[in-house]
Amino acid sequence: MLLSFCIAMGRPNNEANFATGFCIMSADSNTFESVKAVILSAHKSTTSEEKVGFYNRWAENYDQDVAVLDYRAPSLAADCISSHFSSVREAAVVLDVACGTGLVAKHMKKLGFEHFVGVDGSEAMLGRARESGLYQDLKQCMLGEEPLPVRWGSFDVVVIVGALSAGQVPISIARHLCNATKPDGFICMTTRSNQDNLEYKAALDSELRKMEEEELWTCLEVTEVKDWERAVSEKEDGYISGVVYLYKKL
Ligand SMILES: C[S@@+](CC[C@H](N)C(=O)[O-])C[C@H]1O[C@@H](n2cnc3c(N)ncnc32)[C@H](O)[C@@H]1O
């Protein structure tokens, strides 16, 4: 039997009730079907408060749930940055935008990076990132509604993983990511290329190209990945595809 835990009420509940948006599965019940139900429940969120509320409730089980989905975007982004980064890693300062629980910093740390600043809209996600002990600083910010709360031109690497998609972080953030980066620094972004994100991805591609034409940055790598993560939508089977972009600020 699936055991869910009603976070809002603080008491166990023997029936998942995603319609209310109050219940998120406990760690010991994270089967593929339960994780899929959690993610599909997010589609009911329309306002920013509802979207942040979804991530606040998901924070506790996020790492276990995305492991069930075979979510590899954080390690793919870290590997992409690492393969181009030739300066001293220990000295580099990394801005992890929409950092969530800290999976990107966890992978980058394994590759020799040590200094991380994280930004996210969800206090509960930031709480998990704080517990990881990986970040020197963590800031709460609703991207697209508030300015990125960092000094311009101060980061060696700026990375955003798993948050550039329809209903999450708006495409306008791309210019802010570039502004936050030092000249010659790196900007790494990921997005999904499955059916429900195609329109967003096309608009993102167009903005990234436009910024290159404006000579704000140059594209170093665009890697299409077939087995990005397991599909959760009813319209797709198996794995969906995604993309890792790497730019260098001019
Ligand atoms: C799928 S998680 C990705 C987290 C982490 N980067 C990773 O790859 O595991 C998306 C994150 O983006 C954050 N997020 C989504 N939309 C946001 C927005 N408009 N402003 C700030 N944070 C946002 C969520 O709170 C969540 O932590």
The ligand as an ORCA input file, in Angstrom:
! r2SCAN-3c Opt
* xyz 0 1
  C      13.401     20.716    -11.210
  S      14.064     21.695     -9.933
  C      15.789     21.756    -10.387
  C      16.665     21.964     -9.183
  C      18.153     21.713     -9.434
  N      18.701     22.720    -10.316
  C      18.334     20.329    -10.002
  O      18.666     20.200    -11.192
  O      18.116     19.358     -9.254
  C      13.526     23.328    -10.375
  C      13.905     24.365     -9.319
  O      13.633     25.653     -9.872
  C      12.998     26.442     -8.902
  N      12.169     27.405     -9.631
  C      11.257     27.130    -10.590
  N      10.740     28.279    -11.071
  C      11.345     29.293    -10.385
  C      11.262     30.703    -10.431
  N      10.442     31.341    -11.287
  N      12.035     31.424     -9.578
  C      12.877     30.805     -8.718
  N      13.012     29.474     -8.642
  C      12.263     28.717     -9.469
  C      12.205     25.487     -8.033
  O      11.951     26.014     -6.753
  C      13.116     24.259     -8.028
  O      13.983     24.271     -6.926
*
